[in-house]
Amino acid sequence: MEDVPDLEDGDVGETQLKLAETLIASLDKPFTEINFEDRYRDALLELVEDKIGGKEIVTLSEESEYAPVVDIMDALKKSIEDAK
């Protein structure tokens, strides 16, 4: 309990405790029954298989498109001048 941050001391009623235990028990299952999907591994294996099969591998580089930086004071002055 001391490892949980921001945990205040308080009385826990029997009903609350029983509800918490029931909730935890309903969500409890053996680790072996959990189905994990490794999408990274699957994609990597597909890429390797394609490369072995002679398929041309094309990669796209991400280019960031930033808007030009605007001086807010200049924009405000222009806006005031346009309003006149």
C-alpha positions in Angstrom: 0.0 0.0 0.0 2.9 2.4 0.7 4.0 2.1 -2.9 0.8 3.6 -4.3 1.1 7.3 -4.7 -1.6 9.7 -3.4 -3.4 7.0 -1.5 -5.2 8.3 1.5 -6.0 6.3 4.6 -9.6 5.6 4.9 -12.1 3.0 6.1 -13.2 0.5 3.5 -16.5 -1.1 4.2 -17.1 -4.8 3.9 -19.4 -4.3 0.9 -16.8 -2.2 -1.0 -14.2 -4.9 -0.3 -16.4 -7.7 -1.4 -17.3 -5.7 -4.6 -13.6 -5.1 -5.4 -12.8 -8.8 -4.9 -15.7 -9.9 -7.1 -14.6 -7.4 -9.8 -11.0 -8.7 -9.7 -12.1 -12.3 -9.7 -14.3 -11.7 -12.8 -11.4 -10.2 -14.7 -8.8 -12.8 -13.6 -7.7 -15.3 -16.2 -4.5 -17.4 -16.7 -1.8 -15.7 -18.7 -1.8 -18.5 -21.2 -5.4 -17.7 -22.2 -4.5 -14.1 -23.2 -4.2 -13.7 -26.9 -1.4 -11.3 -27.8 -0.8 -10.1 -31.3 2.7 -9.0 -32.3 1.9 -6.7 -35.2 5.4 -5.4 -35.5 6.8 -8.9 -35.9 4.1 -9.9 -38.4 4.9 -6.8 -40.5 8.6 -7.5 -40.3 8.2 -11.1 -41.4 6.0 -10.0 -44.3 8.7 -7.5 -45.4 11.4 -10.2 -45.2 9.3 -12.7 -47.1 8.6 -10.1 -49.8 12.3 -9.2 -50.0 13.2 -13.0 -50.3 10.6 -13.3 -53.1 12.3 -10.6 -55.1 9.6 -8.0 -54.5 10.9 -4.4 -54.7 10.6 -2.8 -51.2 9.6 0.8 -51.4 9.9 3.0 -48.3 8.4 6.4 -47.9 10.1 9.0 -45.9 7.9 11.3 -43.9 8.3 14.9 -44.7 6.9 17.2 -42.2 5.0 20.1 -43.7 5.2 23.0 -41.3 3.4 26.2 -41.9 5.6 29.3 -42.2 6.3 31.0 -38.9 4.3 34.2 -38.6 5.3 37.1 -36.4 2.1 37.7 -34.4 2.9 41.4 -33.8 3.2 42.0 -37.5 0.0 40.1 -38.2 -1.8 42.1 -35.5 -0.5 45.4 -36.9 -1.6 44.4 -40.5 -5.0 43.3 -39.2 -5.5 46.7 -37.5 -4.4 48.6 -40.7 -6.7 46.4 -42.8 -9.6 47.2 -40.5 -9.0 51.0 -40.9 
